[in-house]
């Protein structure tokens, strides 16, 4: 049984137990010189910390929460993998909370978490959220929050996102270069920055090409898969000149394929499709899907790193710690020029 404890280290170094503990936690309150002395003696005496006792002393649970809108989106599956890798390496457990992209469920989950059941929270906001007072209350009770992908701009904390405006521009420009002149945009949410930025990129690319923006070609895809497919079928029936679709999230890509198949619109001969997607089988769809692929795994990792550093060092998370990672366009058959 290991007899070396914090008290013995403190006695031999002529330091307080609190100082030794903070040094081993790499606290900013302890000088680098003192940290080196403590670590050297701890290594010499083969000191092993008692993780459970340490958690009790520090009033932490070694658990972080992750709130996501959906699991059938491959982006979130990959992001969770990145989060769990970082958490596991730091000795933390991860609890997943699913809102099903529903505002009321999101409110209920945040009310539950306000009770301090986790040490920190990683969150992607539901696309149906209309206002964010529930998140402001949560932030007031537990400021260790980092948003990723779908962020809440009202909360002054770090966000980890992708370059949504540039990606929206690139996707639309790609369709235009493939010969499209009537491009529908399938919007995830106008209330969140992710929807607004991708929409702005879409509009800017149209303007740069001299194509007038037509708001009737913008479809709100907040419904379920069946409703979204019907909306798209109605659009394609009433606007047969539509020759391109830019889907801002993965599930709207699938609805686009289903609507085109139901109406006999051939892809890419009659209509070309591009969408934000991390589908591993995008290349196996018929035809293979051209995607804007986000660095989902890296987004999850970086968000978790920011959160866990703040928890361990007991420091506030600042907006200046936000990161924007670059997405990438992968061209496949669904946007192939036909001539």
N, C-alpha and C positions, 0 to 999 in steps of 0.2 A: 504493500500500500504506500502511496506517495505521501511522505511526511513534510514535504516542502510546501509551505503555504505563503500567502501574502504577508502574514505577520513575521515569519522568519526572514523573508526578503527585506522587509522594512527595517527589522532590527539590525541586520548585517550591513545595510546601506545607510543606516542612521537617517531614515526618511519615515514619513508617516505612511500608514497603510493606504490612505486615500491617494497619496502621490504615486505610490507604486502601482496601484490599480489603474490610475489614469495614464501612467506611462505605458503600461502594457496594452492599453486601449488606444494608444497613439493619439492621446488628447492634445489639442492645441494649447492647453493650459500648462503643459509641462515642457521644459526646455529640451532641445535635442540632446544636449550633453547628459542630462539626467535620464532620458529615455535609453540612451546607449548603455549607461551604467546598469540600469535595471534589467535590460534585455541580456546583457552579458552575464550577469549573475544568475538570472533565470535559466539561461542555457547551460551554464556550468553546473547548476544543481538539479538539472532536469525537471524544472518546475512545469507542472501541467495544470492549467486553470480548470476549475470546476464550473462547467458551462451553466449548470442549473443554478448554482449559487450566485454566479455572476449575473444571470438574468434577473434573479430576485432583487439583488442589490441595486441594479440599475433600473428596476421597474420596467422591464421590457419582456415581451413574450417570444422574441425571436421569430415572429410571424409577420408577413406582409400580406396585404390584400390586393387582389387584381380584379378590377371591375371592367368587364368588356360587354359590348352590345350583342355579339353573336359568336357562335363557335363554328358555324358552317362556312365562314369566311376564312380562307387559308392564311390570310394575313395575320389574323389573331392567333391561330394555331402556332405559326412560326414565332410570333412575338412572345407568346407564353414560353416556348422552348428557350428563347434567349433569356427571359426573366428568370426562369427556374435554374438555368445554369449558373447565373451570377448569385442567386440566392443560396443555392446549394454550396457553392464555394465559400460563402460567408457564414454558413451555418444557420440559415434561415429557412423556415417553412413558407409555403405559398398557399393561400386560400383563394379560390376563383369564385367570383360572383358574376352571374349572368343576368343582364337586364332584358334580353330579347329585344333590344332596340326600342324599349317601351319606357316612356317618361315616368309613369306611375311606379313601375318596378324600380327604376333608378332612385326615385325619391325614397321608397321603402328601404332599399339597401343602404343608402347613405344615412338614413335615420338609425338603422341598426348599428352601423359602424361608428356613429357619433359617440357611442358608449365606450370607445377606447379598446376594442377587441383586437386590434392589430397595431403594430408599431408604426406602420406607414402604409401608404396606398398608392398604387399605380392605376390610372383610370383612363378609359376612352369613353367619351360621353355618348349617350343615346342620340340618334339622329332626330328623334321626335321631341327632344327637349325644347321647350318654348322660353323658359326663364330658368334662372340658376340660383335662386335663393337657397335651395336645399344644399347646393354645393358650397355656398358661402357660409352656411351654418356648420357644415362639416369641416371646412377649412379653419373656422374659428375654434373648433374643439380639438383639431389635430392637424397642425400645419404641415406635417410631413407628407405632402402630396405631390406627385409628378403626373402630369397628363401626357398621353402619347396618342398620336394619330388624330383622333377627334378630341380637340382640346376645348377648354372653357376659358375664354379670354378675360372673363371677369375676375378670375382668381390669379393673384400675383405670385406665381410659382413657375417652376421650370416646365417647359414643354419639349417633347422630342417628336419631331414630325419629319415629313419629307417635303421636297420642294414642289408644293402643290400647284402654284401658279405656273411655274416653268413647265411642269409635266402636263398641265391642262393645255397650255399653248402648244407644246410639242405634239401631243396626241391629235389635236385639231389640225395643226399644220401638216401632219403626216397624212391625214385623210384628204386634205385639199391637194397635196402633191400627188395623191393617188387618183385625182380626178373628181373628187366629190365637191358639189356646190350647194347641196341642201343637206346640212348636217344636223341631226337631232342630238341634243345633249340630255342625258339621263342624270338628273341631279339627286344627290343623296340627302342634302339638307341645306336650305338657305340660311338656317339659323346658326350653323357652325362654320368656323373659318375654313375647314376642309372643303365644304361645298362652295363657299363664296370664292375661295382662291382658285379652285379648278374651273369654276364658272367664268371668272375674270380672265383666266388664261384662254379659255374657249372663245370668249368675245374678242379678245385682243388679236388672236390669230385670224378670226374672220375679218376683222377690220383691216389688218395688214394685207390681206388678200383681196380687199375690195368687195367682200361679200357682206351684205346687209344682215344685221342681227335680227332674227325673227323669234320673238318670245314664245310664239305658239309651238316652236320646235323644242322648247325646254319642258321636259317631263319630270314631275316630282315623283321619285321612286321610293317613297316612304312606306308603301303598302307591302302586303305579303307577296310571295312569288306569283301566285295566281292573279292577283289584282294588277301587278306590274305588267304581266304578260298581256292581259286584256287591254291595259292602257296603250301598250305598244301596238297591238293589233289594230286598235281604233285609230291611232295616229297614222299607221301605214296605209290603212284603208282610205282615210280622209285626205292624206297627203302622199299620194303615190310617187311624187317627185323626190321624196327623201331617198338619198343615195349613200348616206353615211350615218353611223351611230357612234357616238362617244359616250360610253358608260362609265360613270365616275366611281362605281364600286362593283365588286365581283358578282354579286347576285343579280345585278341588272344586266350583266353580260349574258348570263344563262337565260334570263327572260327574253333578251333580244334574239337569241338563237331560236328559242321556242316560238316566238311570234313570227319570225321569218319562215320557219319551217311550216307553221300552220297556214300561212298565206301563200306559200309557194314562191317566196322571194329568195332567189339563189344568192348565196354568199360565196365569193365577192362579186359575181357577175352583175347582180341587180343592186346590191347594197353591201357596203363595206363596214366592218365593225372593229373597233378598238376599245379596250377597257382597262381600267386599273384591276390587276389580278395577280395573285401569287399562286394560282392553280398549278400544281405540279404536272397536271395532265393537259395543260393548255395546248401543247404541241400535238396532242392526240385527238383533239376535237375535230369534227368534220364540218368545215375546214379548220385547220390549225389556227388558233386565236393569236392575233397581234396584241401584245400587252404592254402596259406601263407597269413594271414590276417594282414594288417598293422593297427596300432592304429591311424586311419585317423582323428578321432574327436580330439584326444589329440594333434596330430601334428598341426592341425589348431589352437587350443587354444594356444599352446606354441609359435607358430610363431607370433600370434597376440599379445601375452603378450610382447614378445621381442620388437616388432615394436612400440607398444603404450607406453611402458616405455621410449623408446628413444625419441619419439615425445614429450611426456609430460615433460620430464626432459631436453630436448634439448641436448641430448648426442649422440655421434657417436655410431653406431652399430658395434661391433667388431667380427671378426671370432671366438674369444674365447667364445662368447656367444652361439655358435652352440650347438645343441642337437641331439643325436641319440637315438631314441626310438625303443624298441624291437618289432619285429613282432612275430606272433605265428602260428604254423602249426596245422591245424585242419584236422585230417584224416577222410575220408569218403569213399564211395563205389568206386570212380573212380580210386583208387590206391589199391584196395583190392587184396591181393595175391590170385591167382587161382591155385588150385592143385587138 
